[in-house]
């Protein structure tokens, strides 16, 4: 604030102040501002100390060797008890053995598939493999399509691994998750991806797609690529899944 502004503010208060009184008022205003800043710094310091104390307490609680078990809770929804390896989800009273894949496979309106083989642009998936992690609670047709049985919003995902080490230049490839609704003969691209076509493209690439979309009963969901000759069909490398939200 300039001297003229200070004088105007002092005169506007209805008082005629001499220079010493004006200086005293300015010092009081400065002291008040400084006190507020100091108070804010003290609050910030106290909050930081509290945060550090909480983090330290949590660390000691869960890192202590004398603790035989611990319980993790997240919004009263999911927690894990390490003694008996039981995972409890939501309000379910049924304990689920996390050492098996039952909690994974028994989800309704869901599937997790691995690539079996391919023909032209179609990828053929399987719900049968040794680990038990593949499953499908949805019908599989062709066998490259998952059929939706209940209308709703779904999280859908797919990963396709490409190996271009047999060629000098990496060509451009396209990989997509598509949907087809037979009742109205409607075909849509749910998610699309592309890779390659550049001299700087890496010789190996994992194309990953995921997203949320609304599907209707009867919707057929599938994964396709424009050129399957570069797919790396290593077991478990390529997968396709979906679950209802």
C-alpha positions as CSV (number, residue, x, y, z in Angstrom):
1,X,0.0,0.0,0.0
2,X,1.4,3.4,-0.9
3,X,1.8,6.3,1.6
4,X,-1.1,8.2,-0.1
5,X,-3.4,5.2,0.1
6,X,-2.5,4.8,3.8
7,X,-3.2,8.4,4.5
8,X,-6.5,8.2,2.6
9,X,-7.5,5.2,4.6
10,X,-6.6,6.8,7.9
11,X,-8.5,10.1,7.0
12,X,-11.5,8.1,5.8
13,X,-11.9,6.7,9.3
14,X,-12.9,10.2,10.4
15,X,-9.7,10.8,12.4
16,X,-6.8,13.2,11.8
17,X,-3.7,11.3,12.8
18,X,-0.2,12.6,13.2
19,X,2.7,10.6,11.6
20,X,3.5,8.8,14.8
21,X,-0.1,7.6,15.2
22,X,-0.2,6.5,11.6
23,X,3.0,4.6,12.0
24,X,1.6,2.8,15.1
25,X,-1.5,1.7,13.3
26,X,0.6,0.4,10.4
27,X,2.7,-1.6,12.8
28,X,-0.4,-3.0,14.4
29,X,-1.7,-4.1,11.0
30,X,1.6,-5.7,10.1
31,X,1.8,-7.5,13.5
32,X,-1.8,-8.9,12.9
33,X,-0.9,-10.2,9.4
34,X,2.3,-11.7,10.7
35,X,0.3,-13.4,13.6
36,X,-2.1,-14.9,11.1
37,X,0.8,-16.3,9.0
38,X,2.4,-17.7,12.1
39,X,-0.9,-19.3,13.2
40,X,-1.3,-20.9,9.8
41,X,2.3,-22.3,9.9
42,X,1.6,-23.7,13.4
43,X,-1.5,-25.5,12.1
44,X,0.3,-26.9,9.1
45,X,3.1,-28.1,11.3
46,X,0.7,-29.8,13.7
47,X,-1.1,-31.5,10.9
48,X,2.1,-32.8,9.4
49,X,3.2,-34.1,12.8
50,X,-0.1,-35.9,13.2
51,X,0.2,-37.4,9.7
52,X,3.7,-38.7,10.4
53,X,2.5,-40.1,13.7
54,X,-0.4,-42.0,12.1
55,X,1.8,-43.4,9.3
56,X,4.4,-44.5,11.9
57,X,1.7,-46.2,14.0
58,X,0.3,-48.0,10.9
59,X,3.8,-49.1,9.9
60,X,4.7,-50.4,13.3
61,X,1.3,-52.2,13.5
62,X,1.6,-54.1,10.3
63,X,5.4,-54.6,10.3
64,X,5.7,-55.9,13.8
65,X,7.0,-59.4,13.9
66,X,5.0,-60.2,17.0
67,X,1.8,-59.6,15.2
68,X,0.5,-62.9,14.0
69,X,-2.4,-61.5,11.9
70,X,-3.7,-58.3,10.7
71,X,-6.9,-57.0,9.3
72,X,-7.1,-54.6,6.4
73,X,-10.4,-52.7,5.9
74,X,-11.4,-50.5,3.1
75,X,-14.7,-48.6,3.5
76,X,-16.1,-51.6,5.5
77,X,-16.2,-53.5,2.2
78,X,-13.1,-55.7,1.8
79,X,-10.8,-57.1,4.3
80,X,-8.2,-59.8,4.6
81,X,-7.3,-62.0,7.6
82,X,-3.9,-63.5,7.1
83,X,-4.1,-66.4,9.7
84,X,-6.7,-68.5,7.8
85,X,-6.4,-66.9,4.4
86,X,-10.0,-65.9,4.2
87,X,-11.1,-63.1,1.9
88,X,-14.5,-61.5,2.7
89,X,-16.1,-59.2,0.2
90,X,-19.0,-56.8,1.0
91,X,-21.7,-58.1,3.3
92,X,-21.2,-61.7,2.3
93,X,-21.1,-64.0,5.3
94,X,-19.6,-66.8,3.2
95,X,-15.8,-67.0,3.7
96,X,-13.9,-67.5,0.4
97,X,-10.7,-69.4,0.3
98,X,-8.2,-67.0,-1.4
99,X,-5.8,-69.9,-2.1
100,X,-8.2,-71.2,-4.7
101,X,-9.8,-69.4,-7.5
102,X,-13.3,-69.9,-6.4
103,X,-13.9,-66.3,-5.5
104,X,-12.6,-65.4,-9.0
105,X,-14.5,-68.0,-11.0
106,X,-17.9,-67.8,-9.2
107,X,-18.6,-64.2,-10.1
108,X,-21.8,-64.0,-12.1
109,X,-22.0,-62.4,-15.5
110,X,-18.2,-62.6,-15.9
111,X,-15.5,-64.5,-17.8
112,X,-11.7,-64.6,-18.2
113,X,-10.4,-66.5,-21.2
114,X,-7.1,-67.3,-22.7
115,X,-6.2,-67.5,-26.4
116,X,-6.4,-71.0,-27.9
117,X,-5.8,-70.4,-31.6
118,X,-6.9,-68.0,-34.3
119,X,-8.3,-68.0,-37.8
120,X,-7.9,-65.0,-40.1
121,X,-9.0,-62.0,-38.0
122,X,-10.9,-64.1,-35.4
123,X,-9.3,-65.1,-32.1
124,X,-10.6,-68.3,-30.5
125,X,-10.6,-68.3,-26.7
126,X,-10.9,-71.0,-24.1
127,X,-12.1,-71.3,-20.5
128,X,-10.2,-74.5,-20.0
129,X,-6.6,-74.6,-18.8
130,X,-4.4,-76.0,-16.0
131,X,-4.3,-73.3,-13.5
132,X,-8.0,-72.8,-13.1
133,X,-7.9,-69.1,-13.6
134,X,-9.8,-69.3,-16.8
135,X,-13.6,-69.5,-16.6
136,X,-16.8,-68.3,-18.1
137,X,-20.2,-67.7,-16.6
138,X,-21.4,-66.5,-19.9
139,X,-22.1,-68.5,-23.0
140,X,-19.3,-68.7,-25.6
141,X,-20.2,-69.1,-29.3
142,X,-18.1,-69.7,-32.4
143,X,-15.8,-69.9,-30.0
144,X,-14.7,-66.2,-30.2
145,X,-17.8,-64.4,-28.7
146,X,-19.1,-64.0,-25.2
147,X,-22.8,-63.6,-25.0
148,X,-24.3,-61.2,-22.5
149,X,-27.2,-62.6,-20.5
150,X,-28.1,-59.6,-18.4
151,X,-28.3,-55.9,-19.5
152,X,-26.0,-53.6,-17.6
153,X,-22.7,-51.8,-17.5
154,X,-19.6,-54.1,-17.9
155,X,-15.9,-53.7,-17.6
156,X,-14.3,-55.4,-20.6
157,X,-10.6,-56.0,-21.3
158,X,-8.3,-57.8,-23.6
159,X,-4.5,-58.2,-24.1
160,X,-2.8,-59.4,-27.3
161,X,0.9,-59.8,-27.6
162,X,2.7,-59.2,-30.9
163,X,6.1,-60.4,-32.0
164,X,7.7,-58.6,-35.0
165,X,11.2,-60.0,-34.7
166,X,10.8,-61.9,-38.0
167,X,10.5,-58.8,-40.1
168,X,12.7,-55.8,-40.7
169,X,10.0,-53.1,-40.4
170,X,7.1,-53.3,-38.0
171,X,3.8,-53.2,-39.9
172,X,0.8,-51.4,-38.6
173,X,-1.6,-53.7,-36.8
174,X,-5.1,-53.1,-35.5
175,X,-6.8,-54.9,-32.6
176,X,-10.3,-54.3,-31.4
177,X,-13.0,-55.3,-29.0
178,X,-16.3,-55.4,-30.9
179,X,-19.9,-55.9,-30.1
180,X,-22.8,-57.3,-32.1
181,X,-26.4,-57.2,-31.2
182,X,-28.3,-59.7,-33.3
183,X,-31.8,-58.5,-32.5
184,X,-31.1,-55.3,-34.5
185,X,-28.1,-56.5,-36.5
186,X,-26.0,-53.8,-35.0
187,X,-22.2,-54.0,-35.1
188,X,-20.0,-51.6,-33.0
189,X,-16.4,-51.1,-32.2
190,X,-16.3,-51.0,-28.4
191,X,-12.6,-50.3,-28.1
192,X,-9.9,-49.9,-30.7
193,X,-6.1,-49.9,-30.8
194,X,-3.3,-49.8,-33.3
195,X,0.5,-50.2,-33.3
196,X,3.4,-50.1,-35.6
197,X,4.1,-48.5,-38.9
198,X,7.0,-46.5,-37.6
199,X,10.8,-47.2,-38.0
200,X,11.0,-46.6,-34.2
201,X,8.4,-49.2,-33.3
202,X,9.6,-51.9,-30.9
203,X,9.7,-55.5,-32.2
204,X,7.5,-56.7,-29.3
205,X,4.3,-55.1,-28.2
206,X,1.4,-55.9,-25.9
207,X,-1.8,-54.3,-27.1
208,X,-4.1,-53.8,-24.1
209,X,-7.6,-52.5,-24.2
210,X,-10.0,-51.9,-21.4
211,X,-13.1,-49.9,-20.7
212,X,-16.7,-49.7,-19.4
213,X,-19.6,-50.0,-21.8
214,X,-23.3,-50.8,-21.6
215,X,-24.3,-54.1,-23.1
216,X,-27.7,-55.5,-23.7
217,X,-29.0,-59.0,-23.3
218,X,-27.9,-61.0,-26.4
219,X,-24.9,-58.8,-27.1
220,X,-22.0,-60.8,-28.6
221,X,-18.6,-59.4,-27.5
222,X,-15.4,-60.5,-29.3
223,X,-11.8,-59.5,-30.0
224,X,-10.3,-59.2,-33.4
225,X,-7.0,-58.3,-35.1
226,X,-6.3,-57.4,-38.7
227,X,-3.2,-59.7,-39.0
228,X,-2.8,-62.7,-36.7
229,X,0.5,-63.8,-38.2
230,X,2.4,-61.7,-35.6
231,X,0.5,-62.9,-32.5
232,X,2.7,-64.5,-29.9
233,X,0.6,-67.4,-28.7
234,X,2.7,-68.1,-25.5
235,X,0.4,-69.7,-22.9
236,X,-1.4,-67.1,-20.8
237,X,0.1,-64.2,-22.8
238,X,-3.2,-63.3,-24.5
239,X,-6.4,-62.9,-22.5
240,X,-10.0,-61.6,-22.8
241,X,-12.3,-60.9,-20.0
242,X,-15.5,-59.2,-18.8
243,X,-17.5,-58.6,-15.7
244,X,-20.7,-56.8,-14.8
245,X,-20.4,-53.8,-12.6
